[in-house]
Amino acid sequence: FISLSKSKTQSTAPLLTPRERWHLHALHQLLQNNHQQAMGAYLRLLELFPGDLLGLSLALDVAYTLGDAGSALRAATNVSTYWIERDGGALHLNHSHPGQTMATSLLAVGLSSLSSSSRASTAERLAETALARDADGSGGTAVWALSHCLAAEGRSA
């Protein structure tokens, strides 16, 4: 784990938050071409900080680079409860919660990573809901999520 020490002139406040240290640790592993360790770091980051959408996005990227659908699913399920609870206990998008559309789209991608008809239908429903809230596709993530869900089932996007 990367340790950044403070200089003697700085206050007792840490230079980086624990969340930022996990990001740097994962980045360090990626720079060392150690993708498995980076994947582990991102999964731990998401366990500790489930609201970290950058961490979720990067975890999905690393999982797909490794061809590890199980890790992609694990990343999505690590954060799903957090985002469901933020939305009142059900998977309804609420614009009052920053990042909800992005989170729902990324959850859909993670859930569609392993073949399962129940997960695929849930993932597709999540992606369609996110896309409905982002009708012009300006975010891009909802469009990508839906095309990924369709492709995972062998359907044309």
Summary of the structure (lengths in Angstrom):
residues: 157
radius of gyration: 16.9
end to end distance: 40.8
largest distance: 60.0
contacts: 480
relative contact order: 0.09
helix: 64%
strand: 0%
